[in-house]
Amino acid sequence: MTKTVSDVICPFCGTLCDDLEVVVSDDGKKILEVLNACAIGNEKFHHAGAEDRPKRPRMQQPDGSYKEVSYDDAVEYTAQMLAKAKKPLMYGWSSTNCEAQSIGHEVAELVGAVVDNTATVCHGSTLIALQDVGIPSCTLGEIKNRADRILYWGCNPAHAHPRHMSRYSIFPRGFFTGKGSQSRKLFVIDPRMSDTAKLADYHFQVEQGRDYELLQAFRTALKGEWLPDTVAGIPKERIYEGAEVLKSGRFGIIFFGMGVTQTRGKNHNIDAAISLTKDLNEYTKFNIMPMRGHYNVTGSGEVLGWQYGFPYCVDLSRGFARYNPGDSSSNDLLVRGEVDAVLTIASDPGAHFPISSVQKIWNLPSVAIDPHITPTTEVSKLHVPVAFVGIECGGNAYRMDNVPIDCRKVVDPPEGMLTDEEFLTRVLKRVKELKGVA
Amino acid sequence: MEAGKNHPAYREACGIIELDKADFKRLGAWPNTNVRVNSAHGTVVVKAVPATQGPHPGIAFIPMGPWANRVINPYTYSTGTPTFKGTPIEVEPAQGEVVLDGIQVVYEVVRGGKK
């Protein structure tokens, strides 16, 4: 007899859907079916039960092959590596729970590490911008119930956050948006005719890398001031028309993604987007929200924020928290050769960092804590497989609108496998012994 | 992506470059053949596929992953974030060359010393 676990939280993207139903086998060990999830979330749940999943830590040998080692050996290697290093980098944190992050930070304090999360290659520029100009934001629930002007700028939720539009922004019938998509106007600003853009009422096919100009043009148009005939490839008439439609809404939201944060201008693009939001508030209620990628990258920023005051790039090597993106950020540290050991957890810099940074990880003592085999685990000296948070253990995660949600355990992890939290707790204990801390 | 980065599905999804129809003509290559992408920062072989979300002549897309990261501009301009988008590239047909899988495409550089 199978059993169904309801109200399961999906540990894939920042939308953190909380309505999944998972059918598990009688013995509670195998996932049979996942209902309500998007294709990616569904895949993640099923991949947890993959036959070829490593069950024990693996140490890379000089010939490039891997040898299985015990968790005790893995704890020892990790603790020794961190304790001996002058300035280790502890990177990742975005696909694990806040509890594990907090324990990891305790280790980082003891060994004088730099703690950085995946925002560094993602919404880091957003975090810089919101420290510059603030952020008028709201929750996804408010958007579902109130928003009648939706902008997706440089993001493609149809692919990256597949249920975002159906749960929160375009399609749901909310309290004040009873006609669903008919009561909303969708704007998409993207250099491609993306699958999200195909749904849009207004698609502005901005020239690649010209987002800053277009954002400022919208600000100019709002005030009815002069514009050149085209800005960023968009005729001025369309910009004036778009600005009027935005002004005429009752409640608006700008969602933005990698199209603006990773492109030329970076934090200045976001400065301009937040300033546009501020200007729109002269006429109506407007908000802005980053489309956070990993399901708990927001949580990592929150935990670092309340512990040290900074959301990423936190350098603890001097015994106090320093924050200086460009100096204390992972890629800059790696490329400049300023770290002497790397611990990655719940992320994949091997696939998502420029190859010049990956080369540095390969050359250094390194540990990768991740349930999957990834390019990161394969360039690290030690791979520690752990249980999937949100599938094989619970824990707290933050949705993209900073709402904390407790994830649920659905099935047991493979026998003897540790969670991130358990592994880091053991590393912490050993580091304390090595450092002579009671 | 969530189905395992050591599996061929990852290469099928991310070891590609989406090119506009017009750019295929300029390049003189057939869709779904391998091409070599060169930038000031590196080089990589990927499969050229017709744009799925076009048209966008003059702009090519490689999905986020180790293939793209062999050619993008790693400079962060003091933000911590490498410049993942807007890298000028040149594309040439690469008949006879293979698209490596997600692990090997990293190994080719870190172990093999290739750029």
HADDOCK unambig.tbl for C-alpha pairs under 7 A between the chains (distance, minus, plus):
assign (segid A and resid 40 and name CA) (segid B and resid 2 and name CA) 6.55 0.50 0.50
assign (segid A and resid 43 and name CA) (segid B and resid 2 and name CA) 5.95 0.50 0.50
assign (segid A and resid 43 and name CA) (segid B and resid 3 and name CA) 5.95 0.50 0.50
assign (segid A and resid 44 and name CA) (segid B and resid 2 and name CA) 5.16 0.50 0.50
assign (segid A and resid 44 and name CA) (segid B and resid 3 and name CA) 6.64 0.50 0.50
assign (segid A and resid 47 and name CA) (segid B and resid 3 and name CA) 5.75 0.50 0.50
assign (segid A and resid 120 and name CA) (segid B and resid 80 and name CA) 5.60 0.50 0.50
assign (segid A and resid 120 and name CA) (segid B and resid 81 and name CA) 5.53 0.50 0.50
assign (segid A and resid 121 and name CA) (segid B and resid 81 and name CA) 4.71 0.50 0.50
assign (segid A and resid 121 and name CA) (segid B and resid 82 and name CA) 6.61 0.50 0.50
assign (segid A and resid 122 and name CA) (segid B and resid 81 and name CA) 6.97 0.50 0.50
assign (segid A and resid 124 and name CA) (segid B and resid 81 and name CA) 6.65 0.50 0.50
assign (segid A and resid 125 and name CA) (segid B and resid 79 and name CA) 6.16 0.50 0.50
assign (segid A and resid 192 and name CA) (segid B and resid 53 and name CA) 5.99 0.50 0.50
assign (segid A and resid 192 and name CA) (segid B and resid 54 and name CA) 5.79 0.50 0.50
assign (segid A and resid 192 and name CA) (segid B and resid 56 and name CA) 6.28 0.50 0.50
assign (segid A and resid 193 and name CA) (segid B and resid 53 and name CA) 5.08 0.50 0.50
assign (segid A and resid 193 and name CA) (segid B and resid 54 and name CA) 5.38 0.50 0.50
assign (segid A and resid 193 and name CA) (segid B and resid 55 and name CA) 6.88 0.50 0.50
assign (segid A and resid 194 and name CA) (segid B and resid 53 and name CA) 4.92 0.50 0.50
assign (segid A and resid 195 and name CA) (segid B and resid 53 and name CA) 6.63 0.50 0.50
assign (segid A and resid 208 and name CA) (segid B and resid 86 and name CA) 6.94 0.50 0.50
assign (segid A and resid 209 and name CA) (segid B and resid 86 and name CA) 6.56 0.50 0.50
assign (segid A and resid 262 and name CA) (segid B and resid 81 and name CA) 6.79 0.50 0.50
assign (segid A and resid 262 and name CA) (segid B and resid 83 and name CA) 5.72 0.50 0.50
assign (segid A and resid 262 and name CA) (segid B and resid 84 and name CA) 5.67 0.50 0.50
assign (segid A and resid 262 and name CA) (segid B and resid 85 and name CA) 6.10 0.50 0.50
assign (segid A and resid 263 and name CA) (segid B and resid 83 and name CA) 6.15 0.50 0.50
assign (segid A and resid 263 and name CA) (segid B and resid 84 and name CA) 6.69 0.50 0.50
assign (segid A and resid 263 and name CA) (segid B and resid 85 and name CA) 5.03 0.50 0.50
assign (segid A and resid 263 and name CA) (segid B and resid 86 and name CA) 6.55 0.50 0.50
assign (segid A and resid 325 and name CA) (segid B and resid 78 and name CA) 6.05 0.50 0.50
assign (segid A and resid 325 and name CA) (segid B and resid 79 and name CA) 5.18 0.50 0.50
assign (segid A and resid 325 and name CA) (segid B and resid 80 and name CA) 5.08 0.50 0.50
assign (segid A and resid 326 and name CA) (segid B and resid 76 and name CA) 6.74 0.50 0.50
assign (segid A and resid 326 and name CA) (segid B and resid 78 and name CA) 3.69 0.50 0.50
assign (segid A and resid 326 and name CA) (segid B and resid 79 and name CA) 5.05 0.50 0.50
assign (segid A and resid 326 and name CA) (segid B and resid 80 and name CA) 4.68 0.50 0.50
assign (segid A and resid 329 and name CA) (segid B and resid 80 and name CA) 5.00 0.50 0.50
assign (segid A and resid 331 and name CA) (segid B and resid 80 and name CA) 6.50 0.50 0.50
assign (segid A and resid 332 and name CA) (segid B and resid 80 and name CA) 6.53 0.50 0.50
assign (segid A and resid 351 and name CA) (segid B and resid 65 and name CA) 5.02 0.50 0.50
assign (segid A and resid 351 and name CA) (segid B and resid 66 and name CA) 4.46 0.50 0.50
assign (segid A and resid 352 and name CA) (segid B and resid 64 and name CA) 6.87 0.50 0.50
assign (segid A and resid 352 and name CA) (segid B and resid 65 and name CA) 5.52 0.50 0.50
assign (segid A and resid 352 and name CA) (segid B and resid 66 and name CA) 6.33 0.50 0.50
assign (segid A and resid 352 and name CA) (segid B and resid 69 and name CA) 6.82 0.50 0.50
assign (segid A and resid 353 and name CA) (segid B and resid 69 and name CA) 6.50 0.50 0.50
assign (segid A and resid 354 and name CA) (segid B and resid 69 and name CA) 4.60 0.50 0.50
assign (segid A and resid 354 and name CA) (segid B and resid 70 and name CA) 6.45 0.50 0.50
assign (segid A and resid 354 and name CA) (segid B and resid 72 and name CA) 6.87 0.50 0.50
assign (segid A and resid 354 and name CA) (segid B and resid 74 and name CA) 5.64 0.50 0.50
assign (segid A and resid 355 and name CA) (segid B and resid 69 and name CA) 5.65 0.50 0.50
assign (segid A and resid 355 and name CA) (segid B and resid 70 and name CA) 5.37 0.50 0.50
assign (segid A and resid 359 and name CA) (segid B and resid 110 and name CA) 5.01 0.50 0.50
assign (segid A and resid 362 and name CA) (segid B and resid 110 and name CA) 6.60 0.50 0.50
assign (segid A and resid 372 and name CA) (segid B and resid 4 and name CA) 6.77 0.50 0.50
assign (segid A and resid 373 and name CA) (segid B and resid 5 and name CA) 6.79 0.50 0.50
assign (segid A and resid 373 and name CA) (segid B and resid 6 and name CA) 6.44 0.50 0.50
assign (segid A and resid 374 and name CA) (segid B and resid 5 and name CA) 5.42 0.50 0.50
assign (segid A and resid 374 and name CA) (segid B and resid 6 and name CA) 6.38 0.50 0.50
assign (segid A and resid 375 and name CA) (segid B and resid 102 and name CA) 6.63 0.50 0.50
assign (segid A and resid 375 and name CA) (segid B and resid 103 and name CA) 5.10 0.50 0.50
